[in-house]
Amino acid sequence: MRFVATSSFENHEVKKSKFISYIVPYKSYNETLQALKEEHPKARHFVVAYRFLNEYNQVVEYSSDDGEPKGTSGKPTLMVLQGAEIINTALITVRYFGGTKLGTGGLVRAYSDAANLVLSSAELFEYKEEEELFIEFEYSNIRIVEYECEQNHIHILEKFFLNTTKYKVRADKKNLELFLSKVDRIILKE
Protein backbone atom coordinates (compact mmCIF):
# COMPACT_ATOMS: atom_id res chain seq x y z
CA MET A 1 0.00 0.00 0.00
CA ARG A 2 1.14 3.52 -0.78
CA PHE A 3 0.12 7.09 0.08
CA VAL A 4 0.90 10.71 -0.80
CA ALA A 5 2.47 13.11 1.69
CA THR A 6 2.04 16.30 -0.34
CA SER A 7 -0.63 17.65 -2.66
CA SER A 8 -0.25 17.86 -6.43
CA PHE A 9 -2.52 18.46 -9.41
CA GLU A 10 -2.76 17.88 -13.18
CA ASN A 11 -4.97 19.25 -15.95
CA HIS A 12 -6.75 17.06 -18.50
CA GLU A 13 -8.97 18.28 -21.35
CA VAL A 14 -11.58 16.28 -23.28
CA LYS A 15 -13.76 17.98 -25.94
CA LYS A 16 -13.23 21.40 -24.35
CA SER A 17 -14.23 20.15 -20.88
CA LYS A 18 -11.46 20.81 -18.36
CA PHE A 19 -10.71 18.24 -15.65
CA ILE A 20 -8.35 19.47 -12.92
CA SER A 21 -7.41 16.59 -10.62
CA TYR A 22 -5.88 17.10 -7.18
CA ILE A 23 -4.37 14.31 -5.10
CA VAL A 24 -4.00 15.18 -1.41
CA PRO A 25 -3.27 13.47 1.91
CA TYR A 26 -6.58 12.37 3.43
CA LYS A 27 -6.06 14.53 6.54
CA SER A 28 -6.26 17.68 4.40
CA TYR A 29 -9.21 16.50 2.26
CA ASN A 30 -11.96 18.68 3.81
CA GLU A 31 -9.91 21.90 3.80
CA THR A 32 -8.73 21.27 0.22
CA LEU A 33 -12.26 20.59 -1.06
CA GLN A 34 -13.53 23.78 0.58
CA ALA A 35 -10.63 25.81 -0.83
CA LEU A 36 -11.21 24.39 -4.34
CA LYS A 37 -14.91 25.29 -4.22
CA GLU A 38 -13.92 28.87 -3.36
CA GLU A 39 -11.13 28.96 -5.96
CA HIS A 40 -13.33 27.53 -8.78
CA PRO A 41 -16.81 29.06 -8.27
CA LYS A 42 -17.79 28.48 -11.93
CA ALA A 43 -16.87 24.79 -12.00
CA ARG A 44 -19.81 22.42 -12.55
CA HIS A 45 -18.66 19.37 -10.57
CA PHE A 46 -16.31 18.48 -7.71
CA VAL A 47 -15.94 14.70 -7.97
CA VAL A 48 -14.24 13.07 -4.99
CA ALA A 49 -12.90 9.68 -3.95
CA TYR A 50 -10.82 8.70 -0.96
CA ARG A 51 -9.44 5.71 0.91
CA PHE A 52 -8.03 5.74 4.43
CA LEU A 53 -7.22 3.37 7.27
CA ASN A 54 -9.39 3.77 10.36
CA GLU A 55 -8.30 3.09 13.95
CA TYR A 56 -8.97 -0.65 13.46
CA ASN A 57 -6.70 -0.79 10.39
CA GLN A 58 -9.69 -1.23 8.07
CA VAL A 59 -9.78 0.51 4.70
CA VAL A 60 -12.64 3.04 4.51
CA GLU A 61 -13.66 4.13 1.00
CA TYR A 62 -15.94 6.83 -0.35
CA SER A 63 -16.76 8.37 -3.72
CA SER A 64 -19.20 10.99 -4.98
CA ASP A 65 -20.37 11.79 -8.53
CA ASP A 66 -21.42 15.32 -7.47
CA GLY A 67 -24.19 15.63 -10.04
CA GLU A 68 -22.57 13.65 -12.86
CA PRO A 69 -24.59 10.60 -14.05
CA LYS A 70 -24.49 7.85 -11.42
CA GLY A 71 -21.33 5.72 -11.54
CA THR A 72 -19.57 7.75 -14.25
CA SER A 73 -17.09 9.75 -12.17
CA GLY A 74 -16.71 9.00 -8.44
CA LYS A 75 -16.57 5.23 -8.82
CA PRO A 76 -14.02 5.27 -11.68
CA THR A 77 -11.86 7.66 -9.62
CA LEU A 78 -12.09 5.37 -6.60
CA MET A 79 -11.19 2.38 -8.78
CA VAL A 80 -7.95 4.14 -9.81
CA LEU A 81 -7.06 4.52 -6.11
CA GLN A 82 -7.98 0.88 -5.43
CA GLY A 83 -6.02 -0.42 -8.41
CA ALA A 84 -2.87 1.41 -7.32
CA GLU A 85 -3.41 0.32 -3.67
CA ILE A 86 -3.45 3.93 -2.47
CA ILE A 87 -4.54 4.68 1.12
CA ASN A 88 -4.79 7.72 3.40
CA THR A 89 -5.27 9.75 0.23
CA ALA A 90 -8.07 11.71 -1.45
CA LEU A 91 -8.52 12.56 -5.12
CA ILE A 92 -10.66 15.56 -6.11
CA THR A 93 -11.44 16.35 -9.74
CA VAL A 94 -12.83 19.79 -10.62
CA ARG A 95 -14.75 19.82 -13.93
CA TYR A 96 -15.52 22.78 -16.13
CA PHE A 97 -18.14 21.80 -18.74
CA GLY A 98 -16.95 22.53 -22.28
CA GLY A 99 -20.32 22.49 -24.04
CA THR A 100 -20.14 18.97 -25.49
CA LYS A 101 -21.74 16.05 -23.66
CA LEU A 102 -19.28 13.17 -23.29
CA GLY A 103 -21.80 10.37 -22.64
CA THR A 104 -21.41 7.81 -19.86
CA GLY A 105 -18.47 6.01 -21.46
CA GLY A 106 -16.73 9.29 -22.22
CA LEU A 107 -17.18 10.50 -18.65
CA VAL A 108 -15.80 7.25 -17.22
CA ARG A 109 -12.73 7.51 -19.49
CA ALA A 110 -12.24 11.23 -18.80
CA TYR A 111 -12.38 10.89 -15.00
CA SER A 112 -10.26 7.72 -15.01
CA ASP A 113 -7.66 9.38 -17.25
CA ALA A 114 -7.60 12.52 -15.08
CA ALA A 115 -7.13 10.41 -11.92
CA ASN A 116 -4.38 8.30 -13.53
CA LEU A 117 -2.62 11.43 -14.78
CA VAL A 118 -2.38 13.07 -11.35
CA LEU A 119 -1.50 9.73 -9.72
CA SER A 120 1.37 9.17 -12.14
CA SER A 121 2.86 12.58 -11.32
CA ALA A 122 2.45 12.30 -7.52
CA GLU A 123 5.27 11.26 -5.21
CA LEU A 124 4.12 8.04 -3.53
CA PHE A 125 5.48 6.56 -0.31
CA GLU A 126 5.29 2.99 0.95
CA TYR A 127 2.90 2.66 3.89
CA LYS A 128 4.28 0.96 6.98
CA GLU A 129 2.15 0.24 9.99
CA GLU A 130 3.53 2.07 13.01
CA GLU A 131 3.47 1.31 16.70
CA GLU A 132 3.74 3.59 19.72
CA LEU A 133 5.42 2.87 23.03
CA PHE A 134 6.85 4.55 26.10
CA ILE A 135 10.52 4.23 27.01
CA GLU A 136 12.00 5.29 30.32
CA PHE A 137 15.65 6.09 30.99
CA GLU A 138 17.96 8.25 33.09
CA TYR A 139 18.22 11.92 32.13
CA SER A 140 21.97 11.51 31.54
CA ASN A 141 21.20 9.23 28.54
CA ILE A 142 19.09 11.73 26.56
CA ARG A 143 21.78 12.35 23.94
CA ILE A 144 22.20 8.63 23.26
CA VAL A 145 18.45 8.03 23.03
CA GLU A 146 17.85 11.01 20.73
CA TYR A 147 20.79 10.04 18.51
CA GLU A 148 19.43 6.49 18.15
CA CYS A 149 15.93 7.87 17.48
CA GLU A 150 17.30 9.95 14.64
CA GLN A 151 19.40 7.10 13.22
CA ASN A 152 16.48 4.62 13.30
CA HIS A 153 13.69 6.96 12.09
CA ILE A 154 11.90 6.97 15.43
CA HIS A 155 9.44 9.83 15.96
CA ILE A 156 9.45 11.30 19.47
CA LEU A 157 5.84 12.25 20.18
CA GLU A 158 6.08 13.41 23.78
CA LYS A 159 8.75 13.95 26.43
CA PHE A 160 8.20 13.72 30.18
CA PHE A 161 10.79 14.80 32.73
CA LEU A 162 10.05 13.47 36.21
CA ASN A 163 12.38 11.46 38.46
CA THR A 164 13.39 9.74 35.24
CA THR A 165 12.95 10.71 31.62
CA LYS A 166 10.09 9.16 29.67
CA TYR A 167 9.51 9.43 25.91
CA LYS A 168 6.51 8.41 23.88
CA VAL A 169 7.84 7.23 20.51
CA ARG A 170 6.39 5.93 17.24
CA ALA A 171 7.88 4.01 14.32
CA ASP A 172 7.30 0.98 12.14
CA LYS A 173 7.93 -2.36 13.82
CA LYS A 174 11.28 -3.08 12.13
CA ASN A 175 12.81 0.29 13.05
CA LEU A 176 11.40 0.07 16.58
CA GLU A 177 12.99 -3.35 17.16
CA LEU A 178 16.35 -2.12 15.86
CA PHE A 179 16.15 1.00 18.03
CA LEU A 180 15.29 -1.02 21.15
CA SER A 181 18.21 -3.39 20.56
CA LYS A 182 20.56 -0.36 20.45
CA VAL A 183 19.24 1.29 23.64
CA ASP A 184 18.34 -1.86 25.57
CA ARG A 185 21.14 -1.40 28.12
CA ILE A 186 19.96 2.12 29.12
CA ILE A 187 16.20 1.57 29.15
CA LEU A 188 14.78 1.19 32.65
CA LYS A 189 12.74 -1.97 33.13
CA GLU A 190 9.75 -2.10 35.43
N, C-alpha and C positions, 0 to 999 in steps of 0.2 A: 504494500500500500504506500501511496505517496501523497504529498500535500504541497501547497504553495505557502510561502512565508511572506511574500510581498505581492501587491496588486500589479496587474498589467492589463493592457487592452489591445484589441486589434479591430480594424475596420474591414467589412466585407460588403460588397455591393452586388445585388442581383436585380436586373431589370429596373434600375433606378431606385430601388428600395435600399436604404442604408441599414446595415446591421452592425452595431458597435458592441462587441462582446468584452466584458470585464471579468477577469478571474481574480478572486479575492480570498484571503483567509476567512473562514467561517465566522470568527469572532468579530470581524468588521463588516459583516453582511448587512445588518440593519442600517448602520450609518451610511454605508456606501449606496445602498438602494435609495435612501432618502436624499442624499446629495445628488445622485443621478437624476432623480425626478425634478429637483430644483434646477439642475444644470441643463436639462433637456425638456423644457415645458411643452414643446411642440411635438415631441415623440408620441407615436400612437400606442406602442406596447413596451412593457418592461417584463420580459420573460425571464423567469428565475428557476434555478435548480441548485440544490445543495445536498451534500452528504457530510455527516459528522459522526464522531463516536460519542455516545453518551457516557454517563458515569458507570454504566455496567459493561462498557466496551462493546456495545451493540451499535451497528451502523443505522443511523436515522437518515431517511431520505425524504426529499420534498421537491415538487416541481409545480409551476403554475404557467398556464398558457396566456394569462392576462388579456383575455379578449380575442385571442387568435382562435381559429377553429379547434375544437377539442382534440388533443393528442398530436397536434402538428408542430408544437414548439417546445413546451416545457419537458415533455417526455423524451423527445429526441436529444435535448440538451442533457437531461439526466443520464440517458444511456451513454453519452460520450464520457461522462464522469465515471459511470460504472465500468465501462469497457477499459478505461485507463487505470482502474482501481485507485481513484482519487478520493481522499477523505479530508475532513476538517476544512473543506473548501466550498465556496459558492461561485456560481457562474451566472452573470446577469447580462442579458442581451437587450440593448435598446434598439427599437426599430422605428425608422422613419419611412412611412409608406411612400412609394415612388409613383403611384398612379396606375400601376399594372398589377392585377391580381395574379398571384403565383400558383394558386391551386393548392390542394392539400399536399401532394407530392413535392411540389416546388418549395412549400414552406418547410416541410421536413428536411429537405436537402439544404435549404438556405440556413436554417438554425443549426443543423448538424455541422455544416461546413464552418459557420462562424465560431461554434464552440471548439471544433478541432483546430481552427486557426489560432485562437488565443491560447489553447492548451499547448500547442506545439511551440509557442514562443515563450511560455512561462518557465521560470526556473522551479523545478520540482525537487523535493527532498524526500528521502526514504523515511517512512514513519517507523519509529521504534517505541514500543510501549515503555513507559517510565514508571519508576517506583519512587516513593518517598520514605525517608527514615530519619530518625534522630540519632546523632552521635554525640557522645560526651567525652570530654578530654580536659586535661589541665590547661590553664591559660597559657603557660609557657610553650605549649605546642601549636599555637595558632598559626605561626608561619609555615610549619611543616604541613598542617592540615590544609591550609589555603593553597599552598603550592601543589599538593597532590590533587586537590579539587580542580585546579586549573589544568593540570596535566592530563587528567582523566575525564574531562568534560562533565564535571559534577556541578550542578547549579545549587548555590547556597540560597535557600529561600528565606530563612530567618536565623538570627543569632541571639542567643541568650547568655548573659553574663551573670552568674550567681556565684555560689561557692566554687563551681566548676564552669567550664564553658560548654554550651550545648548548641549544636547547629542542626537545623532542619535542612536536609539536602534532597535533591531529586536528580535522577539520571536513569538511563536504560540499564537493564539488569547486568549486562556484560561489563559496562564501565563501572557500575557500582561494586561488583564483585572484585574487579581489579583494584579499585580504590581502597576497599576494605582490607585487601591483602597487604597493601602498602602501609596502611596506618594501623594495622591490627595491634601492634605493640604499644601504641599510645592511647588507644580507645579504652575508656573505663568501662568495665563490665559490671553489671548489677548483680 
